């Protein structure tokens, strides 16, 4: 079942707004209780960015052509190097005790950075290959 371009974009925007509102809600509660960041608000923020990026990319990714395949391939390729850089920077921050977070928060942080990097690289490359 194919969904039209306008409806598909609206679904992604609605999911992005819902995730963003939950991020603000969880972040506010966590900040007021003194336990910010817990981790789940970071993931929700990453999912909201992903939804907004997919709403922008929906008309292009809905069509399975050479251009959309090229955007996906190049986006993953470029994101790989940024993700490795994030890991190296976080290892250095742990080594010198600049940040003190637990394993769950670290995993959530790296997952959020990965999601944001991949989908923003898709958006940047889609503008480049127009």
C-alpha positions, 0 to 999 in steps of 0.5 A, spaced: 500 500 500 502 506 497 501 512 501 501 519 498 507 524 499 503 529 503 500 524 507 506 520 508 510 527 510 504 529 515 505 522 518 512 523 519 511 530 522 506 528 527 511 523 529 516 528 530 512 533 534 510 527 538 517 525 540 519 532 541 513 534 546 515 527 550 522 530 549 521 536 552 516 533 558 521 528 560 527 533 560 523 538 564 521 532 569 528 529 569 531 536 570 527 538 576 528 532 579 536 533 578 537 527 574 538 530 567 540 526 562 537 520 564 538 517 557 531 516 554 530 523 553 536 523 548 533 517 544 526 521 544 530 527 541 534 523 536 527 520 534 524 527 533 530 529 528 529 522 525 522 523 523 523 531 521 528 528 516 524 523 514 518 528 512 523 532 508 526 526 505 519 522 504 518 524 496 525 522 494 526 516 498 519 514 496 521 513 489 526 507 489 531 510 484 538 511 483 539 518 486 535 515 493 540 509 493 546 514 492 544 518 497 543 512 502 550 509 500 554 516 501 550 518 507 552 511 511 559 512 508 560 519 511 556 518 517 561 512 519 567 517 520 563 522 524 561 516 529 568 513 529 570 521 531 564 521 536 567 515 540 574 517 540 572 524 543 567 520 548 573 516 550 578 522 551 572 525 555 572 519 560 579 518 560 580 525 563 574 525 567 571 531 564 564 527 564 561 522 568 555 518 566 553 511 566 553 505 561 546 506 559 547 514 558 553 513 554 549 508 550 543 512 549 548 518 547 552 514 542 545 512 539 542 519 539 548 521 535 548 516 530 541 517 529 542 524 528 548 524 524 545 519 519 539 522 517 542 529 517 547 527 512 541 524 508 538 531 508 545 534 506 546 529 501 539 530 498 540 537 497 547 536 494 544 531 489 538 535 486 
